[in-house]
Amino acid sequence: MDALAPSSGPLPSPETSKPAGRSGYIRDWLVTLLIAMVVLLLLNLFVFNLSTVRGHSMQPTLMESQHLFVNKLVYNFHDPGRGDIVILKDPDSKLSSPRFLVKRVIGIPGDVIRVEHNHLYVNGELLNEPYTNSDVEDGDYGPFTVEPEHFFVMGDNRHTAASKDSRYFGSIKSQDLLGRAEFIFWPISEWKWL
């Protein structure tokens, strides 16, 4: 059996870590905070957005100052469907300071949209709209055929001049849709899926 011979030199000292102290503690928190902010920024840019309703064009479905969770990924996997509530770039806003609108998809590519005698028709059929509280009061419109890769959007508020929508600025290119509003998250008392 081999025996260990004692070392002739000084014994190595065990490694000891210095206490991090206050500066190390603060640095760790700042690094954690920075990482969390970068992750949230990336999620906000590519996955979701939080949006605040401004105006009355989507009443009675959405009210002024409600906050929405917007899914930015959903339209990477399939096209918007009739009835989706979408966030879109305002066609009248400048590129340097874009504004966004919230509207409902009424027509998809190839659909023929018409308003006649205060009623909305899609492809010749009266559209059942349980989310509105009035007929279309802005007068007759169309027929308008939705172009390929475009969508026809309207606000749920159909009172006279209540909504700036596709009847005024035309159909929306699919790339101008930011995402689909999934649910109201604030105020909590008004939380609901859309």
CORWO-V255780 format. One record per residue. N is the residue number from 1. RES is the residue in one small letter. NEAR is the number of other C-alpha atoms within 12 Angstrom. Layout:
N,RES,NEAR
N,RES,NEAR
This chain:
1,m,3
2,d,4
3,a,5
4,l,6
5,a,7
6,p,8
7,s,8
8,s,7
9,g,7
10,p,7
11,l,8
12,p,9
13,s,6
14,p,6
15,e,6
16,t,8
17,s,7
18,k,8
19,p,9
20,a,12
21,g,11
22,r,11
23,s,11
24,g,13
25,y,13
26,i,13
27,r,14
28,d,15
29,w,14
30,l,14
31,v,14
32,t,14
33,l,14
34,l,14
35,i,14
36,a,14
37,m,14
38,v,14
39,v,15
40,l,17
41,l,16
42,l,15
43,l,18
44,n,21
45,l,18
46,f,19
47,v,22
48,f,26
49,n,28
50,l,28
51,s,33
52,t,26
53,v,30
54,r,22
55,g,23
56,h,26
57,s,29
58,m,35
59,q,28
60,p,22
61,t,32
62,l,37
63,m,25
64,e,21
65,s,19
66,q,30
67,h,27
68,l,36
69,f,31
70,v,36
71,n,31
72,k,31
73,l,23
74,v,22
75,y,25
76,n,17
77,f,10
78,h,12
79,d,25
80,p,38
81,g,23
82,r,24
83,g,28
84,d,35
85,i,38
86,v,45
87,i,41
88,l,39
89,k,28
90,d,29
91,p,23
92,d,20
93,s,15
94,k,11
95,l,12
96,s,7
97,s,11
98,p,15
99,r,20
100,f,27
101,l,37
102,v,47
103,k,44
104,r,42
105,v,39
106,i,42
107,g,39
108,i,31
109,p,28
110,g,20
111,d,29
112,v,27
113,i,36
114,r,30
115,v,29
116,e,22
117,h,16
118,n,20
119,h,26
120,l,35
121,y,28
122,v,30
123,n,22
124,g,18
125,e,15
126,l,19
127,l,25
128,n,17
129,e,26
130,p,13
131,y,22
132,t,25
133,n,18
134,s,22
135,d,26
136,v,30
137,e,22
138,d,24
139,g,19
140,d,20
141,y,24
142,g,25
143,p,20
144,f,29
145,t,27
146,v,30
147,e,20
148,p,17
149,e,20
150,h,28
151,f,42
152,f,44
153,v,44
154,m,43
155,g,42
156,d,39
157,n,33
158,r,34
159,h,24
160,t,19
161,a,19
162,a,23
163,s,29
164,k,30
165,d,34
166,s,34
167,r,33
168,y,22
169,f,19
170,g,25
171,s,37
172,i,38
173,k,26
174,s,30
175,q,19
176,d,28
177,l,38
178,l,38
179,g,41
180,r,41
181,a,41
182,e,27
183,f,29
184,i,29
185,f,25
186,w,22
187,p,18
188,i,12
189,s,10
190,e,18
191,w,18
192,k,19
193,w,18
194,l,22
